[in-house]
Structures are given as C-alpha cells and as structure tokens.
Amino acid sequence: MQKSFGNIRNSTWNLANILLYPIAFLAATPYFINKLGEDDFGIWMLINSYVYIAVHIVSFGLGNSITAYIAEALGKGNAGKLSAYVNSSTRLLGWISILTVLVSLLFLLINVFGINLFKGNIDAVLIIATVIISVKFWELLFQSIIKGFERYDLASIYNISTKLLVLATQIIIVYTSNGLYEIFAGSLIVNVVMVIIQGFVTRRLMPEYRFSLAKFKDERKDLFHFGFWTWLQTIVSVLAYQIDRFVVASFLGTAVAGYYILASTIINHMHMAFGAVVSWLFPKIARKKEILKNVTNYFQTLRGFSIGISLFAILITYLFYEPVFSLWLGAEKFGKMSKFFSLFLMLETFMVMTIVPLFYLNGMKMLKFITSLEIMYKFGAILGMFIMFFVLRAAESLIIGQLVAMVILVPVEYYLINRKILKSNMFGETIITILPSVLITLIIYFDQLHFTIGLSILSLLIFYWYYLNGKRFQLKLLLE
C-alpha cells in the first residue's frame, strides 16, 4: 500500500511546486500593476491574503493532521484505520466547505438589501473570494491525503497546474480590460475543475477505500486533537506574517501596501521553498517513529541541510536582487519596494532556523512543545512590530520590529529545542547554531564588499565545522 518515491524526488517536486507559480506571477506583476493600477493591485493582493488566511484558520489545522494520520496508518499497514481517517476527514472538511458557502450567500443577501460594507464592487469580489475558499477546503483534503502517501510528486503536479491555469486565466481577463470581480470569477471556475480532477486522482490511490457515513469517533477525535495544536500554530503564524499587510493598507494606503505585500510575498515564497525542500520529513517521521526507537539523526541531518541551502540562497539573492529587480520592475517601482525587501531578507535569515523543528516536532507529535515555541516567538514578533510601528509610523518599522524580536527569541527557542532533543551542551549548541544566521544578517546590513567576503568565509567555516560534522550529518538519510 505504501510506496516510497525517495526524499530527493519529494524535495524536487516540492520545490517546483513552490517556485514555478511565484516566478510566473512575479514575471507578470509589472503587467498587472500597469493594467490594474497601484490601488487595485494592492486590493487584489489584500483579498488574496484574505483567502489564504481564511483557508488556513477555518480548516482548524486538519491539513497537517490528515497527512500525519494517513502516514501513520500506512506505517502500521492498517487499511481499516486508513479508510476511517479518510472518511472522517471528508465529513469534517465537507461540512466546513458547506458552511463557508452559506456565509457567502448571507453576504450576498446583505448586498441584495442594499447594504454595502466596502466601496465600489469590493463586496461582490469578496463574495466570489469566499466561494473560492469553500472550494479550497476540498483541495486541502485531497492534497493532504496524497501527501500522507508521500506522493509529493502528484500533489505538486496538480497544485502547480491549478496555480498556473489560474494565472493564465487572470492574465487573459486583465488583458480584456476586466477588473477584480472577473479575475476572481475566473479563478473560481478553474479551481472547481481542478478540485474535481484531484478528487478522482486521490480515489485511485486507495482502491480498497469505501466511503461511509459512519462517524468514526476515535479517528475524528485524533484528527481534532492533532489539528487543534497545528491550528494554534497556524493562527499565530497568520497573525505574525499577515496582519502587517492590513496595518500598512489601513494607515499608509493600498498603493504602499501593494509594494509592501509584493516584497513580503517574495520572501514568503522563498521561505515556503526552503520548507518544501524538507517538508517530506513530517510524514516520514510520523511513519518512522512507529518502527524506529531513535529518529534524532533525522533532525540533525535535515537541520544542517535546510539551514545550509537556505542561507546560501539568501546570500545569492542579496548579491543579485538589485539589478534583477530593477530590470524586472523598472527603477521607479523597484525603489518603492527595495526598502522593504532587504529588511525582509534579514528577517528570513532567522526564520529559516524554525523550519526543521516545526516539521520534526509535529511529526513526533510533540504538539504542546512546538506550539508553545511557535506562540512564544511569533507573538514576540507581533509585539515587536506594533511597538516599532507606534514609535516610527513607517512601513519599514513593522519589519524592523519583527527582526529585533527574532534576534532575541530564536536563540531562546533553540536553547529549549536543544535541551529537549539533544540534551547536551545546550548553551554551546545554541550559540553555534545561530551564528551563521547572524553573520549573513550582518552582511546584508553593512552592504559592503569587504564585509561580504570576510563574513561569508567565516560563516562557511563555522557551518562546515559544526553542521557538517559526521556526528550530526548523515548524507544517507537524504538519499533514502
């Protein structure tokens, strides 16, 4: 029933899934800004954020929960449990999807009676966007099941296809001089078609599966228990990394928000790409812990691999983003975004430290521990951004506040992780693990050639000496 396709293959497909769409979207961004105007472009980006936030919050963390329990059932070879988890997941997300449609109908009814909550046709756009959210819950269900089978190739193929077809549809709609309502209506049609196709593909992975209306109380309890903790993680993530967009739009206008969100979106997709390279760790650990006593070597190996390639990518981005982005957006538009981008890049040097612990600890079902860590540093980031914004009243201050918080709290998180997992030399481990991130941040901050060369060499030496140490790094685990 379970078939492994290899970690490298999963990483490759995950990376393609994360990178292909944003590259295509960013290539088309100047076109969208010119055709829609800076204000409508900013509104479009905000509504996209609304869709993203709603899907991740209203799904109550069921996506990760479904993947974990599907992988666990496969690890035990229990076909009955597999079917029970799939049936429970289908019922739960099906009801959530139906309730979301009802919300959109209520919103429509309010508009029919002449009550407009926003200017222009934004109310109508939000109704269509809410229906898209209801469709996305079915996509979440099918994608989570596929990932539980460790078929990241299939999940990626259909995710990439959906996003690129939506983008192509949007380009055509904008070209014909239509606006935001038509953009989201076209997106809805494409999403519905692709979800139906994914449903058929998912069903073929489970030839023994039969749908049942039984409630499967134990499996539902499992899904909600795991989902609750990952749901809390999602809420604090959304608050920490999405709320600043709405603050900028509210206080500084949608035109400024458009460029702020653009810079944030690029960095977010970089972070997602870094996570995609090692996200196969989550179902693998959920499965491996059923048959192995010690999986700590996976944590140490994947941590070194993830941090190494992430910091290298950040350094390369720092070296080349200015000429590339100037050519892409034009000097004037790039000038409006560049002040945000370099700060987000510095923030990301610390964010990459949190990727592997999140996948590993969730896979180990150390849910309370990882959730408490997520709440600690992300609420710290929220507090930092609001304090700094209150003092400076500039969009950049929101990023600076998050960066200051991360400089303080990521070492605290790693001390606690080292004490829980490695249980040796906690202070030394904490200081050394964080040093490469600190050095890359200093390179971006000083922005001078001699600092770049010197600190890059120092960072490489520290990384090689510590992370690639034979006791901490086992290449064979990456090549399984």
C-alpha positions as CSV (number, residue, x, y, z in Angstrom):
1,M,0.0,0.0,0.0
2,Q,2.8,2.4,0.9
3,K,5.3,3.2,-1.7
4,S,8.3,5.4,-1.2
5,F,9.5,7.7,-4.0
6,G,12.6,9.0,-2.3
7,N,13.5,12.1,-0.4
8,I,15.2,13.8,-3.3
9,R,12.3,13.3,-5.6
10,N,9.9,14.6,-3.0
11,S,12.1,17.6,-2.4
12,T,12.4,18.3,-6.1
13,W,8.6,18.3,-6.6
14,N,8.0,20.3,-3.5
15,L,10.5,22.9,-4.7
16,A,8.9,23.1,-8.2
17,N,5.5,23.4,-6.6
18,I,6.6,26.4,-4.5
19,L,8.8,28.2,-7.1
20,L,7.1,27.8,-10.5
21,Y,4.0,29.8,-9.7
22,P,5.6,32.7,-7.9
23,I,8.2,33.0,-10.7
24,A,5.4,33.2,-13.3
25,F,3.3,35.6,-11.1
26,L,6.3,37.9,-10.4
27,A,7.1,38.0,-14.1
28,A,3.6,39.2,-14.8
29,T,3.5,41.6,-11.8
30,P,4.5,44.8,-13.7
31,Y,1.8,43.9,-16.3
32,F,-0.8,43.6,-13.5
33,I,0.3,46.9,-11.8
34,N,0.2,48.8,-15.1
35,K,-3.2,47.4,-16.1
36,L,-5.0,47.5,-12.8
37,G,-3.3,50.5,-11.2
38,E,-1.4,50.5,-7.9
39,D,-4.6,50.8,-5.8
40,D,-6.5,47.9,-7.4
41,F,-3.3,45.8,-7.4
42,G,-3.0,46.5,-3.7
43,I,-6.7,45.5,-3.1
44,W,-6.1,42.3,-5.1
45,M,-3.1,41.3,-3.0
46,L,-5.1,42.0,0.2
47,I,-8.0,39.8,-0.9
48,N,-5.6,37.1,-1.8
49,S,-4.3,37.4,1.8
50,Y,-7.9,37.1,3.0
51,V,-8.4,33.8,1.0
52,Y,-5.1,32.5,2.4
53,I,-5.9,33.4,6.0
54,A,-9.4,32.0,5.9
55,V,-8.4,28.6,4.4
56,H,-5.7,28.1,7.0
57,I,-7.7,29.3,10.0
58,V,-11.1,27.9,9.3
59,S,-9.7,24.5,8.4
60,F,-8.7,24.1,12.1
61,G,-5.3,22.5,11.3
62,L,-6.9,19.5,9.7
63,G,-4.5,19.5,6.7
64,N,-1.4,18.5,8.7
65,S,-3.5,16.3,10.9
66,I,-4.8,14.3,7.9
67,T,-1.3,13.9,6.5
68,A,0.1,12.7,9.8
69,Y,-2.5,10.1,10.5
70,I,-2.7,8.8,6.9
71,A,1.1,8.3,7.0
72,E,0.8,6.7,10.4
73,A,-1.9,4.3,9.2
74,L,0.3,3.4,6.2
75,G,3.3,2.8,8.5
76,K,1.2,0.4,10.5
77,G,-0.2,-1.2,7.4
78,N,-3.7,-0.7,8.8
79,A,-6.2,-0.4,5.9
80,G,-9.2,-0.1,8.2
81,K,-7.6,2.9,10.0
82,L,-6.7,4.5,6.7
83,S,-10.3,4.4,5.5
84,A,-11.6,5.6,8.8
85,Y,-9.3,8.7,8.8
86,V,-10.2,9.5,5.1
87,N,-13.9,9.2,5.9
88,S,-13.7,11.4,9.0
89,S,-11.6,14.0,7.1
90,T,-14.1,14.1,4.2
91,R,-17.0,14.7,6.6
92,L,-15.3,17.4,8.6
93,L,-13.9,19.4,5.7
94,G,-17.1,18.8,3.7
95,W,-19.2,20.5,6.5
96,I,-16.7,23.3,6.7
97,S,-17.0,23.9,3.0
98,I,-20.8,23.9,3.1
99,L,-20.8,26.4,6.0
100,T,-18.4,28.7,4.0
101,V,-20.8,28.7,1.0
102,L,-23.6,29.7,3.4
103,V,-21.5,32.6,4.7
104,S,-21.1,33.8,1.1
105,L,-24.8,33.5,0.5
106,L,-25.5,35.5,3.6
107,F,-23.1,38.2,2.4
108,L,-24.9,38.2,-1.0
109,L,-28.3,38.6,0.8
110,I,-26.9,41.6,2.7
111,N,-25.9,43.2,-0.6
112,V,-29.3,42.5,-2.2
113,F,-30.9,44.6,0.5
114,G,-28.5,47.5,-0.5
115,I,-26.1,47.3,2.4
116,N,-22.5,47.8,1.1
117,L,-19.6,47.2,3.5
118,F,-16.9,48.5,1.2
119,K,-16.6,51.0,-1.6
120,G,-17.0,50.1,-5.3
121,N,-17.6,46.5,-6.1
122,I,-15.3,45.1,-3.4
123,D,-18.3,43.4,-1.7
124,A,-19.1,41.4,-4.8
125,V,-15.4,40.5,-5.1
126,L,-15.3,39.2,-1.5
127,I,-18.4,37.1,-2.1
128,I,-16.7,35.3,-5.0
129,A,-13.5,35.0,-3.0
130,T,-15.4,33.4,-0.1
131,V,-16.8,30.8,-2.5
132,I,-13.2,30.1,-3.7
133,I,-12.3,29.5,0.0
134,S,-15.0,26.8,0.2
135,V,-13.5,25.0,-2.9
136,K,-10.0,25.3,-1.4
137,F,-11.1,23.1,1.6
138,W,-11.7,20.2,-0.8
139,E,-8.3,20.9,-2.4
140,L,-6.8,20.8,1.1
141,L,-8.4,17.4,1.8
142,F,-7.1,15.8,-1.4
143,Q,-3.7,17.3,-1.2
144,S,-3.3,16.2,2.5
145,I,-4.3,12.6,1.7
146,I,-1.8,12.5,-1.2
147,K,1.0,13.9,1.0
148,G,0.2,11.2,3.6
149,F,1.0,8.7,0.9
150,E,4.3,10.6,0.4
151,R,3.2,11.2,-3.2
152,Y,4.5,14.8,-3.2
153,D,5.0,14.4,-7.0
154,L,1.2,14.1,-7.5
155,A,0.4,16.8,-5.0
156,S,2.8,19.2,-6.7
157,I,1.7,18.4,-10.2
158,Y,-1.9,19.3,-9.5
159,N,-1.1,22.3,-7.3
160,I,1.3,23.7,-10.0
161,S,-1.3,23.1,-12.7
162,T,-4.1,24.8,-10.7
163,K,-2.0,27.9,-9.9
164,L,-0.6,28.3,-13.5
165,L,-4.0,27.8,-15.0
166,V,-5.5,30.4,-12.7
167,L,-2.7,32.8,-13.5
168,A,-3.2,32.3,-17.3
169,T,-6.9,33.0,-16.8
170,Q,-6.2,36.1,-14.9
171,I,-3.8,37.5,-17.5
172,I,-6.4,36.9,-20.2
173,I,-9.1,38.6,-18.1
174,V,-7.0,41.6,-17.3
175,Y,-5.9,41.9,-21.0
176,T,-9.6,42.2,-22.0
177,S,-9.8,45.2,-19.6
178,N,-11.9,43.4,-17.0
179,G,-11.4,44.1,-13.3
180,L,-11.2,42.4,-9.9
181,Y,-14.6,40.7,-10.0
182,E,-13.9,39.0,-13.2
183,I,-10.4,38.0,-12.0
184,F,-11.8,36.1,-9.0
185,A,-14.8,34.6,-11.0
186,G,-12.3,33.1,-13.5
187,S,-10.2,31.8,-10.6
188,L,-13.3,30.1,-9.1
189,I,-14.1,28.2,-12.3
190,V,-10.5,26.9,-12.7
191,N,-10.3,25.9,-9.0
192,V,-13.6,23.9,-9.3
193,V,-12.4,22.0,-12.3
194,M,-9.1,21.1,-10.8
195,V,-10.5,20.0,-7.5
196,I,-12.8,17.5,-9.3
197,I,-9.8,16.1,-11.1
198,Q,-7.8,15.8,-7.8
199,G,-10.7,14.0,-6.2
200,F,-10.5,11.3,-8.9
201,V,-6.7,11.0,-8.6
202,T,-6.9,10.7,-4.8
203,R,-9.5,8.0,-5.0
204,R,-7.2,5.9,-7.3
205,L,-4.5,5.9,-4.6
206,M,-6.9,3.9,-2.3
207,P,-8.5,1.1,-4.3
208,E,-9.7,-0.6,-1.1
209,Y,-11.3,2.6,0.2
210,R,-15.1,2.9,0.6
211,F,-16.9,6.0,1.6
212,S,-19.1,5.6,4.8
213,L,-21.4,7.9,6.7
214,A,-20.3,6.4,10.0
215,K,-18.9,9.0,12.4
216,F,-15.6,7.1,13.4
217,K,-15.5,8.9,16.7
218,D,-12.0,7.8,17.7
219,E,-10.5,8.9,14.4
220,R,-12.3,12.2,14.5
221,K,-11.0,12.8,18.0
222,D,-7.5,12.0,16.8
223,L,-7.8,14.5,13.9
224,F,-9.2,17.2,16.1
225,H,-6.6,16.7,18.8
226,F,-3.6,16.9,16.4
227,G,-5.4,19.6,14.3
228,F,-6.0,21.8,17.3
229,W,-2.4,22.2,18.1
230,T,-1.4,22.8,14.4
231,W,-4.4,25.2,14.2
232,L,-2.9,27.2,17.1
233,Q,0.4,27.3,15.2
234,T,-1.4,28.5,12.1
235,I,-3.3,31.3,13.9
236,V,-0.1,32.7,15.4
237,S,1.7,32.4,12.0
238,V,-1.1,34.2,10.2
239,L,-1.2,37.0,12.9
240,A,2.6,37.3,12.8
241,Y,3.1,37.3,9.0
242,Q,-0.2,38.6,7.5
243,I,-1.5,41.3,9.9
244,D,1.2,43.7,9.0
245,R,-0.2,43.9,5.4
246,F,-3.5,45.2,6.7
247,V,-1.8,47.6,9.1
248,V,0.1,49.1,6.1
249,A,-3.1,49.3,4.0
250,S,-5.1,50.9,6.8
251,F,-2.6,53.6,7.8
252,L,-0.5,54.1,4.7
253,G,-2.9,53.3,1.8
254,T,-3.3,50.4,-0.6
255,A,-0.7,51.7,-3.1
256,V,2.1,51.4,-0.4
257,A,0.6,48.1,0.7
258,G,0.9,46.7,-2.8
259,Y,4.7,47.1,-2.8
260,Y,5.0,46.0,0.8
261,I,2.9,42.9,0.1
262,L,4.9,42.2,-3.0
263,A,8.2,42.2,-1.1
264,S,6.6,40.1,1.7
265,T,5.2,37.7,-0.9
266,I,8.6,37.1,-2.5
267,I,10.2,36.4,0.9
268,N,7.2,34.2,2.0
269,H,7.6,32.1,-1.2
270,M,11.4,31.8,-0.5
271,H,10.5,30.6,3.0
272,M,8.0,28.2,1.6
273,A,10.6,26.9,-0.9
274,F,13.1,26.3,1.9
275,G,10.4,24.4,3.8
276,A,9.3,22.5,0.7
277,V,12.8,21.0,0.3
278,V,12.5,19.2,3.7
279,S,8.7,19.1,4.3
280,W,8.8,15.3,3.5
281,L,10.3,15.0,6.9
282,F,6.8,15.5,8.5
283,P,5.1,12.3,7.2
284,K,8.3,10.3,7.2
285,I,8.9,11.0,10.9
286,A,5.2,10.2,11.6
287,R,5.8,6.9,9.9
288,K,9.3,6.1,11.1
289,K,8.7,6.7,14.8
290,E,6.3,3.7,14.6
291,I,9.3,1.4,13.7
292,L,12.4,3.1,15.0
293,K,13.4,4.0,18.6
294,N,15.6,6.9,17.7
295,V,15.0,9.4,14.9
296,T,17.1,12.3,16.3
297,N,19.6,11.8,13.4
298,Y,16.9,12.9,11.0
299,F,16.5,16.1,12.9
300,Q,20.2,16.9,13.0
301,T,20.9,16.0,9.3
302,L,17.9,17.8,8.0
303,R,18.6,20.9,10.1
304,G,22.1,21.2,8.7
305,F,20.8,20.6,5.1
306,S,18.0,23.1,5.4
307,I,19.9,25.9,7.1
308,G,22.8,25.5,4.7
309,I,20.9,25.7,1.4
310,S,18.6,28.4,2.8
311,L,21.4,30.8,4.0
312,F,23.3,30.2,0.7
313,A,20.2,31.1,-1.3
314,I,19.6,34.2,0.8
315,L,23.2,35.3,0.3
316,I,22.9,34.8,-3.5
317,T,19.6,36.7,-3.5
318,Y,21.3,39.6,-1.6
319,L,24.1,39.8,-4.2
320,F,21.9,39.9,-7.3
321,Y,18.4,41.1,-6.4
322,E,19.0,44.8,-7.0
323,P,20.0,44.6,-10.7
324,V,17.5,41.8,-11.4
325,F,14.6,43.6,-9.7
326,S,15.4,46.9,-11.3
327,L,15.2,45.3,-14.7
328,W,12.0,43.4,-13.7
329,L,10.0,46.3,-12.2
330,G,11.8,49.3,-13.5
331,A,13.8,51.7,-11.4
332,E,10.8,53.7,-10.1
333,K,8.7,50.7,-8.9
334,F,11.8,48.9,-7.6
335,G,12.7,52.0,-5.5
336,K,9.2,51.7,-3.8
337,M,9.8,48.0,-2.9
338,S,13.6,47.8,-2.2
339,K,13.5,49.3,1.2
340,F,11.1,46.6,2.3
341,F,12.9,43.7,0.6
342,S,16.3,43.9,2.2
343,L,14.7,44.0,5.7
344,F,12.6,41.0,4.9
345,L,15.7,39.2,3.7
346,M,17.4,39.8,7.0
347,L,14.3,38.6,8.8
348,E,14.4,35.4,6.8
349,T,17.9,34.5,7.9
350,F,16.4,33.8,11.3
351,M,13.1,32.4,10.1
352,V,15.0,29.5,8.3
353,M,16.1,28.3,11.8
354,T,12.5,27.4,12.6
355,I,11.7,25.2,9.6
356,V,13.0,21.8,10.6
357,P,12.0,21.9,14.3
358,L,8.4,22.6,13.2
359,F,8.2,19.6,10.8
360,Y,10.2,17.3,13.1
361,L,8.3,18.0,16.4
362,N,4.9,17.9,14.7
363,G,5.9,14.5,13.2
364,M,6.9,13.3,16.6
365,K,3.6,14.6,18.0
366,M,5.3,16.8,20.5
367,L,2.5,19.1,19.8
368,K,2.3,21.2,23.0
369,F,6.0,21.8,23.0
370,I,6.3,23.0,19.4
371,T,3.1,25.0,19.7
372,S,4.4,26.8,22.8
373,L,7.6,27.7,21.0
374,E,5.6,29.0,17.9
375,I,3.4,31.1,20.2
376,M,6.5,32.4,22.0
377,Y,8.5,33.8,19.1
378,K,5.6,34.7,16.8
379,F,3.7,36.7,19.5
380,G,7.1,38.3,20.2
381,A,7.3,39.3,16.5
382,I,3.7,40.7,16.7
383,L,4.6,42.7,19.8
384,G,7.8,43.9,18.2
385,M,6.2,45.1,15.0
386,F,3.5,47.1,16.8
387,I,5.9,48.7,19.3
388,M,8.2,49.8,16.5
389,F,5.3,51.0,14.3
390,F,3.9,53.1,17.2
391,V,7.3,54.7,17.5
392,L,8.2,55.3,13.8
393,R,4.9,55.1,12.0
394,A,6.6,53.8,8.8
395,A,6.0,50.5,6.9
396,E,9.7,49.6,7.4
397,S,9.2,49.7,11.2
398,L,6.9,46.7,11.1
399,I,9.7,44.6,9.6
400,I,12.4,46.0,12.0
401,G,10.2,45.2,15.0
402,Q,9.9,41.6,13.8
403,L,13.6,41.3,13.2
404,V,14.5,42.6,16.7
405,A,12.1,40.1,18.2
406,M,13.6,37.2,16.2
407,V,17.2,38.1,17.1
408,I,16.1,37.7,20.8
409,L,13.7,34.8,20.6
410,V,15.2,32.4,18.1
411,P,18.2,31.7,20.3
412,V,15.7,31.1,23.2
413,E,13.7,28.7,21.0
414,Y,16.9,26.8,20.0
415,Y,18.1,26.5,23.6
416,L,14.8,24.9,24.5
417,I,14.9,22.6,21.5
418,N,18.5,21.5,22.2
419,R,17.6,20.8,25.8
420,K,14.5,18.7,24.7
421,I,16.0,16.8,21.8
422,L,19.8,16.8,22.0
423,K,20.1,17.0,25.8
424,S,23.8,18.1,25.8
425,N,25.8,21.3,25.9
426,M,22.6,23.4,25.5
427,F,24.3,26.8,25.6
428,G,27.1,25.9,23.3
429,E,24.8,24.3,20.8
430,T,22.5,27.4,20.9
431,I,25.3,29.9,20.3
432,I,26.9,28.0,17.4
433,T,23.7,27.1,15.6
434,I,22.6,30.7,15.4
435,L,26.0,32.2,14.3
436,P,25.6,31.6,10.5
437,S,22.3,33.5,10.5
438,V,23.8,36.4,12.5
439,L,26.7,36.6,10.1
440,I,24.5,36.6,6.9
441,T,22.3,39.3,8.5
442,L,25.4,41.5,9.1
443,I,26.4,41.1,5.5
444,I,23.1,42.4,4.3
445,Y,23.1,45.2,6.9
446,F,26.6,46.6,6.2
447,D,26.3,46.1,2.4
448,Q,30.0,46.5,1.8
449,L,32.3,44.2,-0.3
450,H,34.9,43.6,2.4
451,F,32.3,42.7,5.0
452,T,30.6,40.4,2.5
453,I,33.7,38.5,1.6
454,G,35.1,38.2,5.2
455,L,31.8,37.3,6.9
456,S,30.8,34.8,4.1
457,I,34.1,32.9,4.6
458,L,33.6,32.9,8.4
459,S,30.1,31.7,8.1
460,L,31.1,28.9,5.7
461,L,33.8,27.7,8.1
462,I,31.5,27.7,11.1
463,F,28.8,25.9,9.2
464,Y,31.2,23.2,7.9
465,W,32.8,22.7,11.3
466,Y,29.5,22.4,13.2
467,Y,26.6,21.4,10.9
468,L,28.5,19.0,8.6
469,N,30.3,17.2,11.4
470,G,30.0,13.5,10.9
471,K,28.2,13.0,14.2
472,R,25.5,15.4,13.2
473,F,25.1,14.9,9.4
474,Q,24.4,11.6,7.7
475,L,24.1,12.0,3.9
476,K,22.5,8.6,3.5
477,L,19.3,9.9,5.2
478,L,18.9,12.5,2.5
479,L,19.3,9.8,-0.2
480,E,16.8,7.3,1.1
